[in-house]
């Protein structure tokens, strides 16, 4: 096993094309990290740190921006507009049949047009998110009161930064290895590890050694669980019917249809946090209203969402619901059943057509429950651990770990595929 790994590493460095692609990825990430360190002026660092520590969504946004939000850099909203646009476009396929046909039936050309529309939608979303977050930060005293011209300038700079980081991600996807947007998010997660480790070192307490050992063991178990669930799939046996064409006999082979346990990936967590964000932002604005009953009601909503256990329960419920919702959008048993029937394939013991569709639907419903509960548990794990132990410097679990492990697995697979092609 270890010898095989060393041989693959040697092949990576010997393959000029692959080496060039990896160096391009590294250079692009260095440029991205440099841009993420350029802040907008006049930041109240103490107020910003306290604000981020009390807001789960902004903590996730900080991950998507590669740490840019924590110092309010020109990349402060990161790839969030592009991710939001992609989610909106996926939802629009339900309402607009032409978009659904473009994405599912027109092949690579249709998917490229679909992604281009997502990029166009990212532009207005970048301005909207930049305006909303800058106004929120200004109301909380983190950013000083700006003139109208200064406010518009800062919003424009923030939106331009989001488009620039999206462009860098597209360049990585085209000229590098792996998915560019995912690698940018991964770079932001990795960049935050040194500060988190430093915080643990400076707050080290000999009496807490058993707790640290328990956290290390839990981290290993969680990483193993993420890898297992990410790679887990339910194979559905498929047989192709025999067909005679002249003197040749075609078909008659058996294969399988892999159904992933976690079809939705990290998207349900993003959906859930987005839904939880709106009442928080709206209540924060209304809490400063001059109308007493509105202000008191909004303050009660803010206080309820500030409670970790209430927030965690809502978070878990929404993640489970959106896992089923997104799986229903992306996985269509009817379409798969039609494709199998058109190609002369069938599932042994199941009649083609509607019966096959119903069979696949029942299976995906059952295995999605496992993926949904896993995602919900993983999402609220940091909140639960912090509530039980009182230690805020918990770096295991959560969305960051799921993204990091998924990106590493995907990158290793693509590098392995490139080296395998070179060997053959």
C-alpha positions in Angstrom: 0.0 0.0 0.0 2.7 2.4 1.0 4.9 1.4 -1.9 2.0 2.1 -4.3 1.5 5.5 -2.7 5.2 6.4 -3.2 5.0 5.2 -6.8 2.0 7.4 -7.5 3.8 10.4 -6.0 6.8 9.7 -8.2 4.6 9.5 -11.3 3.0 12.9 -10.3 6.4 14.6 -10.3 7.5 12.8 -13.5 4.4 13.7 -15.5 5.1 17.2 -16.8 1.4 18.0 -17.7 0.2 16.9 -14.2 3.0 18.7 -12.5 2.2 21.9 -14.4 -1.4 21.7 -13.5 -0.6 21.2 -9.8 1.8 24.2 -9.8 -0.9 26.3 -11.5 -3.4 25.4 -8.7 -0.8 26.3 -6.1 0.0 29.6 -7.7 -3.7 30.5 -8.0 -4.3 29.7 -4.4 -1.4 31.9 -3.3 -2.9 34.8 -5.3 -6.2 34.1 -3.7 -4.7 34.1 -0.2 -2.9 37.4 -0.9 -6.2 39.1 -2.0 -8.0 37.7 1.0 -5.6 39.5 3.3 -6.4 43.0 1.9 -9.0 44.5 4.3 -11.4 47.4 3.8 -10.4 50.4 6.1 -11.7 51.3 9.5 -12.5 47.9 11.0 -13.2 47.5 14.7 -11.3 44.2 15.2 -12.5 43.4 18.7 -16.2 44.0 17.8 -15.8 41.9 14.6 -14.3 38.9 16.5 -17.2 39.0 19.0 -19.8 39.3 16.3 -18.4 36.4 14.3 -18.2 34.1 17.4 -21.9 34.6 18.0 -23.1 34.0 14.5 -23.0 30.5 13.0 -23.9 31.6 9.4 -21.2 34.3 9.3 -18.7 31.6 10.5 -19.7 29.5 7.5 -19.4 32.5 5.2 -15.9 33.1 6.6 -15.1 29.5 5.4 -16.5 30.2 1.9 -14.5 33.4 1.7 -11.3 31.6 2.6 -11.0 33.6 5.9 -11.7 36.9 4.0 -14.7 37.8 6.2 -12.8 37.5 9.4 -10.7 40.6 8.5 -13.3 42.1 6.1 -11.1 41.9 3.1 -12.1 42.8 -0.5 -13.0 39.0 -0.8 -15.3 39.1 2.3 -18.2 37.4 0.7 -16.0 35.0 -1.3 -17.8 32.4 -3.5 -21.1 32.8 -1.6 -22.9 34.6 -4.5 -21.9 31.9 -6.9 -23.0 29.1 -4.6 -26.3 30.9 -4.0 -26.8 31.4 -7.7 -26.1 27.7 -8.3 -28.7 26.7 -5.7 -31.3 29.1 -7.2 -30.7 27.7 -10.7 -31.1 24.2 -9.4 -34.4 25.2 -7.8 -35.5 27.0 -10.9 -35.3 23.7 -12.9 -38.5 22.7 -11.0 -40.4 25.8 -12.2 -39.0 26.1 -15.7 -39.0 22.9 -17.8 -36.6 24.4 -20.4 -33.9 24.8 -17.7 -34.5 21.2 -16.6 -34.2 20.0 -20.2 -31.1 22.1 -20.7 -29.4 20.7 -17.6 -30.4 17.0 -17.9 -30.9 16.3 -21.6 -28.7 18.6 -23.7 -25.4 17.0 -22.6 -22.2 19.0 -21.9 -23.3 22.0 -24.1 -26.5 22.4 -22.1 -24.7 22.1 -18.7 -22.2 24.8 -19.9 -25.0 27.2 -20.8 -26.7 26.4 -17.4 -23.4 27.2 -15.6 -23.1 30.4 -17.6 -26.5 31.5 -16.5 -25.4 30.8 -12.9 -22.4 33.2 -13.4 -24.7 35.9 -14.7 -27.0 35.5 -11.7 -24.0 35.8 -9.4 -23.4 39.4 -10.3 -26.6 40.9 -8.9 -26.5 38.5 -5.9 -22.9 39.8 -5.1 -24.2 43.4 -5.0 -27.2 42.4 -2.9 -25.1 40.4 -0.4 -22.4 43.1 -0.3 -25.0 45.7 0.5 -26.8 43.6 3.2 -23.6 42.5 5.0 -22.0 46.0 4.9 -25.2 47.6 6.3 -25.4 44.9 9.0 -21.8 45.4 10.0 -22.2 49.2 10.0 -25.2 49.0 12.3 -23.2 46.8 14.7 -20.4 49.3 14.9 -17.8 47.1 13.1 -17.6 49.3 10.1 -17.7 53.1 10.6 -20.6 55.2 9.2 -19.9 55.8 5.5 -21.0 58.5 3.1 -23.3 57.5 0.3 -20.4 57.5 -2.2 -18.2 55.6 0.2 -20.9 53.0 0.8 -21.5 52.5 -2.9 -17.8 52.2 -3.5 -17.3 49.6 -0.8 -20.3 47.6 -2.1 -18.8 47.7 -5.6 -15.4 46.6 -4.4 -16.9 43.7 -2.4 -19.0 42.6 -5.5 -15.9 42.9 -7.7 -13.9 40.7 -5.3 -16.6 38.0 -5.4 -16.5 38.0 -9.2 -12.7 37.9 -9.1 -12.6 34.9 -6.8 -15.2 33.2 -9.0 -12.9 33.7 -12.0 -9.9 32.3 -10.2 -12.0 29.2 -9.3 -13.0 28.8 -13.0 -9.3 29.1 -14.0 -8.3 26.4 -11.5 -11.1 24.1 -12.9 -9.9 24.7 -16.5 -6.1 24.7 -16.2 -5.6 22.9 -12.9 -6.8 19.7 -11.2 -10.1 19.4 -9.4 -13.0 21.8 -8.9 -11.7 25.3 -8.5 -14.5 26.6 -6.2 -14.1 23.6 -3.9 -10.3 24.1 -3.7 -10.7 27.7 -2.8 -13.0 26.8 0.1 -10.6 24.1 1.1 -7.7 26.6 1.1 -9.8 28.8 3.4 -10.3 25.9 5.8 -6.6 25.0 5.8 -5.6 28.6 6.3 -7.6 28.8 9.5 -5.9 25.7 11.1 -2.7 27.4 12.3 -4.7 30.1 14.3 -7.0 27.4 15.7 -4.0 25.3 16.8 -2.3 28.3 18.2 -5.4 29.1 20.3 -5.4 25.6 21.6 -1.7 25.8 22.5 -2.0 29.2 24.3 -5.1 28.0 26.2 -3.4 24.6 27.1 -4.3 23.3 30.6 -2.7 20.2 32.0 -5.9 19.3 33.8 -7.7 19.2 30.4 -5.4 16.5 28.9 -8.2 13.8 29.0 -10.5 16.2 27.2 -7.9 16.9 24.5 -7.3 13.1 24.1 -11.1 12.6 23.8 -11.3 15.3 21.2 -8.4 13.8 19.2 -10.1 10.4 19.2 -13.5 12.0 18.3 -11.8 13.8 15.4 -10.4 10.5 14.0 -13.8 8.8 14.3 -15.5 11.8 12.6 -13.1 11.9 9.7 -13.5 8.1 9.3 -17.3 8.6 9.3 -17.1 11.4 6.8 -15.0 9.3 4.4 -17.3 6.3 4.9 -20.6 8.2 4.2 -19.1 10.2 1.4 -17.9 7.0 -0.4 -20.9 4.8 0.6 -23.3 3.7 -2.1 -26.0 1.1 -2.6 -25.3 -0.9 -5.8 -28.5 -1.8 -7.7 -27.9 -4.8 -10.1 -28.7 -4.0 -13.7 -28.8 -6.6 -16.6 -28.8 -5.7 -20.3 -31.0 -7.9 -22.5 -29.4 -10.0 -25.2 -29.9 -8.6 -28.8 -28.9 -10.4 -32.0 -27.7 -8.2 -34.9 -26.7 -10.3 -37.8 -24.1 -12.8 -36.6 -23.3 -10.8 -33.5 -24.9 -11.1 -30.0 -25.0 -7.8 -28.1 -25.8 -7.3 -24.4 -26.4 -9.9 -21.9 -23.9 -8.3 -19.5 -24.6 -7.5 -15.8 -23.5 -4.3 -14.1 -24.8 -2.2 -11.3 -26.3 1.3 -10.7 -24.6 3.1 -7.8 -26.9 5.1 -5.5 -24.9 7.3 -3.1 -26.0 7.5 0.5 -25.2 11.2 0.5 -26.6 12.4 -2.8 -26.9 16.0 -1.7 -23.3 16.6 -0.4 -23.0 19.8 1.7 -25.8 21.7 -0.1 -28.5 20.9 2.6 -26.3 22.6 5.3 -25.9 25.7 3.1 -29.7 25.7 2.5 -30.4 25.4 6.2 -28.0 28.2 7.2 -29.4 30.5 4.5 -33.0 29.9 5.9 -31.8 30.6 9.5 -30.0 33.7 8.3 -33.1 35.6 7.2 -35.0 35.8 10.5 -31.7 36.7 12.2 -30.9 39.6 9.9 -34.5 40.9 9.7 -34.9 40.6 13.5 -31.6 42.4 14.0 -32.8 45.3 11.9 -36.3 45.5 13.5 -34.8 45.3 17.0 -33.6 48.8 16.6 -37.0 50.1 15.5 -38.7 53.0 17.4 -42.0 51.0 17.6 -41.9 49.2 21.0 -43.8 46.0 20.3 -41.9 45.4 17.0 -38.6 46.0 18.8 -39.5 43.7 21.7 -40.7 40.9 19.3 -37.6 41.1 17.2 -35.4 41.1 20.3 -37.2 37.9 21.5 -36.4 36.2 18.1 -32.8 37.3 18.3 -32.5 35.9 21.9 -34.2 32.6 20.9 -31.8 32.1 18.0 -28.9 33.0 20.2 -29.7 30.0 22.4 -27.4 27.3 21.2 -29.9 24.4 21.8 -32.8 26.1 20.0 -30.5 27.1 17.1 -29.1 23.5 17.0 -32.5 21.9 17.0 -33.8 24.1 14.1 -30.5 23.6 12.3 -30.7 19.8 12.5 -34.3 19.7 11.4 -33.7 22.0 8.4 -30.7 20.0 7.3 -32.7 16.7 7.3 -35.6 18.3 5.4 -33.3 19.9 2.8 -31.4 16.7 2.3 -34.6 15.0 1.1 -35.6 18.1 -0.8 -32.3 18.5 -2.7 -32.1 14.7 -3.4 -35.6 14.8 -4.9 -34.4 17.6 -7.2 -31.2 16.0 -8.4 -32.2 12.3 -8.5 -35.2 11.4 -10.7 -36.3 7.7 -10.6 -38.6 8.2 -13.5 -35.9 9.5 -15.8 -33.5 6.7 -14.8 -36.2 4.1 -15.3 -36.8 5.5 -18.8 -33.1 5.5 -19.7 -32.7 1.9 -18.6 -35.8 0.8 -20.6 -34.5 2.7 -23.7 -31.2 0.9 -23.5 -32.7 -2.5 -23.0 -31.6 -2.8 -19.4 -33.6 -3.9 -16.4 -33.3 -4.7 -12.7 -33.6 -8.4 -12.1 -36.9 -9.2 -10.5 -38.4 -5.8 -11.2 -40.6 -4.9 -14.2 -39.3 -2.0 -16.4 -41.1 1.3 -16.4 -43.2 2.5 -13.5 -42.4 -0.4 -11.3 -38.6 0.3 -11.7 -39.2 3.9 -10.9 -41.1 3.1 -7.7 -38.5 0.6 -6.7 -35.6 3.1 -7.1 -37.7 5.8 -5.3 -38.2 3.5 -2.3 -34.5 2.7 -2.1 -33.3 6.3 -2.4 -35.8 7.3 0.3 -34.4 4.8 2.8 -30.7 5.4 2.2 -31.2 9.2 2.2 -32.5 8.9 5.7 -29.0 7.7 6.8 -27.3 10.5 4.8 -29.7 13.1 6.2 -29.2 12.1 9.9 -25.4 12.0 9.3 -25.4 15.5 7.8 -27.6 16.9 10.6 -25.4 15.3 13.3 -22.2 16.6 11.6 -23.7 20.1 11.3 -24.7 20.5 14.9 -21.7 18.5 16.4 -19.6 21.6 17.2 -22.6 23.3 18.8 -23.3 20.3 21.0 -19.6 19.9 22.0 -19.3 23.5 22.8 -22.5 23.4 24.9 -21.3 20.4 26.8 -17.7 21.3 27.4 -17.8 25.0 27.2 -14.7 25.0 25.0 -15.1 27.3 22.1 -11.9 26.4 20.3 -13.3 23.2 18.9 -12.0 22.6 15.4 -13.5 19.1 14.7 -16.8 18.3 13.0 -19.1 20.6 11.1 -19.3 21.8 7.6 -15.6 22.6 7.3 -14.6 19.0 8.0 -17.1 17.7 5.5 -15.9 20.0 2.8 -12.2 19.4 3.5 -12.5 15.6 3.4 -14.7 15.6 0.3 -12.3 17.9 -1.6 -9.3 15.8 -0.7 -11.0 12.6 -1.8 -12.1 14.2 -5.1 -8.6 15.6 -5.7 -6.9 12.2 -4.9 -9.3 10.4 -7.3 -8.5 12.9 -10.2 -4.8 12.7 -9.7 -5.0 8.9 -9.5 -6.9 8.9 -12.7 -4.3 11.1 -14.5 -1.4 8.9 -13.3 -3.3 5.7 -14.3 -3.8 7.1 -17.8 0.0 7.8 -18.0 0.8 4.3 -16.8 -1.3 2.7 -19.6 
